[in-house]
Amino acid sequence: MMLTVNGATIAADAIARETALHADATDPEAAARRTLAIRELILQRAGALGLPENGLPRERVTFAGREQEDELIGQVLEREVTTPKPSVVECRRYYETHPERFTSGDIVEARHILFAILPGTPVMALRAHAERVLAEIRAAPEDFAARARELSNCPSGQHGGNLGQFGRGQMVPEFDQAVFGTAALGVLPTLAATRYGFHIVAVERRIPGQRLPFEAAADRVALYLAERVEERALKQYVEVLAGGADIAGADLDGAASPLVQ
């Protein structure tokens, strides 16, 4: 299906490239189409505002790369999307109600099985395969090490998937969130999707850290809350743009941000 935004067609090869960036989505191509449609909407808005070089309309602008597009998108959002900063009271309230987010020194000991996404890999089929293996291992967790040696695309597979002990920030963010975003032990119930592929993860041990005082965590809390406010504001802004646009080949319902990936 062709993807068009107000008559502008987005090429199939651009959709294919974008799809590879959304491997962790339930439907990578649908996520890619949403992202590209949103980006095109904002670039067209940039043209209407006269922001491209020499004030050219969008249809007369060809970008050398994604960085140029991102710069222009940033200019539009800076001009048209207002995001208020969270107050100290709001930050302290969030800190008090989410103590698990503000501890330092947490350590886990874990294993994983990686189903790697390689060039040409059929992502949905790979995910389905990983889901089937996850169900089998959750039914027989004692087989984890053997299945890791059999299936994992990570060198750790030869050691039963053993990753040893690691703390927050030592793994890629997606893996970090999967492991430290829960207190569960054993084989985690869902796959961890990262830029490398799909992981089955078993947490064997947790060593809790100590809670940071509010003064040490305040900047982190403020940044997190500001990002949440920004996400809501971006979603509303995109809804307004989409409401007045003619879009075919993409479903923008629930689209959270034009800056995805």
C-alpha positions in Angstrom: 0.0 0.0 0.0 1.3 3.4 -0.9 2.0 5.9 1.9 0.9 9.5 1.1 0.6 12.6 3.1 -1.3 15.5 1.5 -0.5 14.1 -1.9 3.3 13.6 -1.1 4.3 9.9 -1.7 6.9 8.3 0.7 9.0 5.8 -1.2 8.8 2.1 -0.5 12.6 1.9 0.2 12.2 4.6 2.8 9.5 2.5 4.5 11.8 -0.5 4.4 14.7 1.3 6.0 12.4 2.8 8.7 10.9 -0.6 9.4 14.3 -2.0 10.4 14.4 0.7 13.2 11.2 -0.6 14.7 12.0 -4.2 15.2 10.8 -4.1 18.8 7.3 -2.9 17.8 4.4 -5.4 17.6 4.0 -4.4 13.9 7.3 -2.9 12.8 6.0 -1.8 9.4 2.9 -0.1 10.8 5.2 1.7 13.3 7.5 2.8 10.5 4.6 4.1 8.5 3.3 6.1 11.4 6.7 7.6 12.1 7.3 8.6 8.5 3.8 10.1 8.1 4.3 12.2 11.2 7.7 13.4 10.1 6.3 14.3 6.7 3.4 16.2 8.4 5.9 18.3 10.4 8.2 18.9 7.5 5.2 20.1 5.5 4.3 22.4 8.4 7.9 23.7 8.4 7.4 24.6 4.7 4.2 26.4 5.6 6.0 28.4 8.3 8.8 29.3 5.8 11.5 27.5 7.9 13.4 25.6 5.1 16.3 27.4 3.5 15.2 30.4 1.5 11.7 29.8 2.7 11.0 27.1 0.1 7.8 25.1 0.3 8.1 21.4 1.4 7.6 20.0 -2.1 10.6 21.9 -3.4 13.0 20.7 -0.6 15.1 17.6 -0.8 17.1 16.7 2.3 20.6 15.3 2.2 20.0 13.1 5.2 17.9 12.5 8.3 19.9 14.9 10.3 18.7 17.8 8.2 15.1 16.6 8.6 15.6 16.3 12.4 17.0 19.8 12.6 14.0 21.3 10.8 11.5 19.2 12.8 13.2 20.5 16.0 12.7 24.1 14.8 9.0 23.5 14.3 8.5 21.8 17.6 10.5 24.4 19.5 8.3 27.1 17.9 4.9 25.4 18.2 4.9 23.0 21.2 5.0 24.4 24.7 6.0 22.1 27.5 5.9 23.5 31.1 8.6 22.5 33.5 7.5 20.3 36.5 7.4 22.0 39.9 9.5 20.9 42.9 6.2 19.7 44.5 5.4 17.5 41.5 9.0 16.1 41.5 8.9 15.3 45.2 5.5 13.6 44.9 6.8 11.4 42.1 9.9 10.6 44.0 7.9 9.6 47.1 5.5 7.3 45.1 8.2 5.6 43.0 11.1 4.8 45.4 12.2 1.9 43.2 13.3 4.2 40.4 15.8 6.1 42.6 18.1 3.6 44.0 21.8 3.3 43.2 24.0 0.3 43.0 21.4 -2.3 42.0 23.1 -5.4 40.7 21.6 -8.4 39.0 23.0 -11.7 37.8 21.3 -12.9 34.7 21.3 -15.2 31.6 19.9 -14.5 28.2 19.2 -16.1 24.8 19.5 -13.8 21.9 17.6 -14.1 18.6 19.5 -11.6 16.5 18.0 -9.4 13.8 20.4 -9.6 10.9 20.0 -8.0 7.4 17.1 -9.7 5.6 15.8 -11.3 8.8 11.9 -11.6 8.7 11.4 -9.8 12.0 7.8 -10.9 12.7 8.7 -14.6 12.1 11.8 -14.3 14.3 9.7 -12.7 17.1 7.1 -15.5 16.8 9.8 -18.1 17.1 11.3 -16.4 20.1 7.9 -16.3 21.8 7.4 -20.0 21.2 10.9 -20.8 22.8 10.1 -18.5 25.7 6.9 -20.4 26.4 8.8 -23.7 26.3 11.5 -22.4 28.7 9.1 -21.0 31.1 7.5 -24.4 31.3 10.9 -26.0 31.8 13.3 -23.3 33.2 15.9 -26.0 34.1 16.6 -26.2 30.3 17.6 -22.6 30.0 21.4 -23.2 29.7 21.0 -26.0 27.2 18.7 -24.0 25.0 21.0 -21.0 25.2 23.9 -23.2 23.9 21.6 -24.5 21.2 19.9 -21.2 20.0 21.6 -18.0 21.2 23.3 -15.8 18.7 25.3 -14.2 21.5 28.8 -15.6 22.4 27.4 -16.0 25.9 25.4 -18.9 24.6 28.4 -21.1 24.8 28.3 -20.5 28.5 24.6 -21.2 29.0 23.7 -17.6 28.3 25.5 -16.4 31.4 26.0 -12.6 31.5 27.4 -12.6 35.0 26.7 -9.7 37.3 26.0 -6.1 36.0 24.5 -2.9 37.3 22.2 -0.3 35.9 23.6 1.4 32.8 26.0 -1.3 31.7 23.6 -2.8 29.1 21.8 -1.1 26.3 18.8 0.9 27.6 16.1 -1.5 26.3 17.8 -4.4 28.0 18.4 -2.4 31.2 14.7 -1.5 31.3 13.6 -5.1 30.9 15.8 -6.3 33.7 15.7 -3.4 36.2 12.1 -2.4 35.4 10.8 -5.3 37.4 11.6 -7.1 40.7 10.9 -10.5 39.2 13.3 -13.5 39.5 13.6 -16.4 37.1 12.6 -16.4 33.4 11.0 -13.1 32.6 7.5 -13.5 31.2 8.0 -11.3 28.1 10.8 -10.9 25.5 13.2 -8.0 25.8 13.4 -6.3 22.5 16.6 -4.4 21.8 18.4 -3.0 18.7 20.2 -6.4 18.5 17.1 -8.6 18.5 14.8 -10.4 20.9 16.1 -11.7 24.2 14.8 -14.4 26.6 16.1 -13.3 30.0 16.4 -15.2 33.2 17.3 -13.1 36.4 19.0 -15.4 38.8 19.9 -13.0 41.6 19.2 -9.4 42.6 21.3 -7.3 45.0 19.4 -4.2 45.8 21.0 -0.8 46.0 20.3 2.1 48.4 17.7 4.8 47.8 19.1 8.2 46.7 18.1 11.2 48.7 15.7 13.5 46.9 18.3 16.2 46.5 20.5 13.7 44.5 17.6 12.5 42.4 15.8 15.8 41.8 17.3 16.5 38.4 16.6 13.0 37.2 12.9 13.2 38.4 12.5 16.6 36.7 13.9 15.3 33.5 11.6 12.2 33.5 8.5 14.3 34.3 9.4 16.8 31.6 9.7 14.1 29.0 6.3 12.7 30.0 4.7 16.2 29.6 6.6 16.7 26.3 5.3 13.3 25.0 1.7 14.3 25.7 2.2 17.7 24.2 3.7 16.2 21.0 0.9 13.7 20.8 -1.7 16.5 20.9 0.2 18.5 18.4 0.4 15.6 15.9 -3.3 15.0 16.4 -4.0 18.6 15.4 -1.8 18.3 12.3 -3.3 14.9 11.3 -6.8 16.2 11.8 -6.4 18.6 8.9 -4.4 16.3 6.6 -5.1 13.7 4.0 -3.1 10.6 4.9 -3.3 7.2 3.2 -1.3 4.1 4.1 -0.7 4.9 7.8 -2.8 4.8 11.0 -1.9 7.6 13.3 -4.2 6.6 16.1 -2.2 6.4 19.4 1.0 7.9 17.8 2.9 9.3 20.7 5.8 11.2 19.1 7.2 12.4 15.8 10.7 11.7 17.1 10.4 8.0 17.3 13.8 6.4 16.5 
